[in-house]
Amino acid sequence: MVWHPEDALDAFTTWVHRVAANYLLTAKRSRLQARTLSSDAFAADLKDGLDLAAPRRDAPESIAILADIKVGCTLAMRSCLDRPHRLA
């Protein structure tokens, strides 16, 4: 098709790299979607991580930590949903 062996080798090498990259991206996406977190497992994990001797809520360092925790909890709760509900 390309008449020159060097061009054919270059085209084939590029094609092989693209096929391999697409396969890896698909496998990663499939494995990530297969990994689901149930709401019960999330609740148990959250309960295990609670610290009853937490610092005051109005302390500056606590405000930043609480903001990070809120974002983390939101992402974790979203991951408990199936794909159609996450897309919504």
Legacy VTK file of the C-alpha trace (Angstrom):
# vtk DataFile Version 3.0
C-alpha trace
ASCII
DATASET POLYDATA
POINTS 88 float
0.000 0.000 0.000
2.767 2.466 0.807
5.390 1.134 -1.683
8.407 1.605 0.608
9.378 -0.843 3.378
10.381 1.990 5.720
6.996 3.658 5.304
5.233 0.345 5.885
7.240 -0.269 9.052
6.478 3.232 10.328
2.756 2.869 9.579
2.612 -0.572 11.204
4.480 0.582 14.318
2.156 3.570 14.749
-0.863 1.325 14.289
0.378 -1.206 16.862
0.995 1.550 19.424
-2.498 2.970 18.894
-4.142 -0.447 19.239
-2.182 -1.140 22.435
-3.047 2.283 23.882
-6.745 1.813 23.106
-6.717 -1.621 24.721
-5.092 -0.293 27.893
-7.512 2.628 28.134
-10.488 0.301 27.703
-9.154 -2.193 30.254
-8.519 0.577 32.780
-12.013 2.001 32.288
-13.628 -1.453 32.582
-11.728 -2.306 35.747
-12.626 1.047 37.298
-16.313 0.616 36.479
-16.318 -2.941 37.816
-14.974 -1.674 41.127
-18.053 -0.543 42.971
-18.500 0.537 46.533
-21.739 -0.332 48.251
-23.377 2.230 50.467
-23.165 -0.201 53.399
-19.426 -0.679 52.910
-18.960 3.086 52.637
-20.955 3.670 55.845
-18.897 1.067 57.723
-15.650 2.560 56.438
-16.798 6.039 57.396
-17.820 4.907 60.879
-14.432 3.234 61.406
-12.671 6.452 60.455
-14.554 8.749 62.827
-12.498 10.329 65.575
-14.545 11.211 68.622
-11.754 13.390 70.032
-11.686 15.713 67.013
-10.495 19.312 67.439
-12.905 22.244 67.636
-14.847 22.935 64.459
-14.037 26.632 64.420
-10.243 26.139 64.487
-8.646 27.242 61.163
-6.974 23.874 60.540
-10.240 22.078 61.260
-12.108 24.170 58.698
-9.692 23.113 55.935
-9.775 19.467 57.025
-13.585 19.462 57.122
-13.737 20.938 53.608
-11.490 18.118 52.327
-13.588 15.531 54.134
-16.788 16.886 52.571
-15.329 16.627 49.080
-13.999 13.121 49.761
-17.334 11.943 51.151
-19.212 13.387 48.182
-16.934 11.571 45.733
-17.218 8.330 47.697
-21.018 8.540 47.856
-21.109 9.170 44.115
-18.988 6.076 43.536
-21.640 4.011 45.346
-24.046 4.762 42.497
-24.228 2.732 39.300
-23.027 4.309 36.045
-26.394 5.666 34.783
-27.073 7.367 38.113
-23.540 8.804 38.279
-24.024 10.268 34.822
-27.234 11.952 35.907
LINES 1 89
88 0 1 2 3 4 5 6 7 8 9 10 11 12 13 14 15 16 17 18 19 20 21 22 23 24 25 26 27 28 29 30 31 32 33 34 35 36 37 38 39 40 41 42 43 44 45 46 47 48 49 50 51 52 53 54 55 56 57 58 59 60 61 62 63 64 65 66 67 68 69 70 71 72 73 74 75 76 77 78 79 80 81 82 83 84 85 86 87
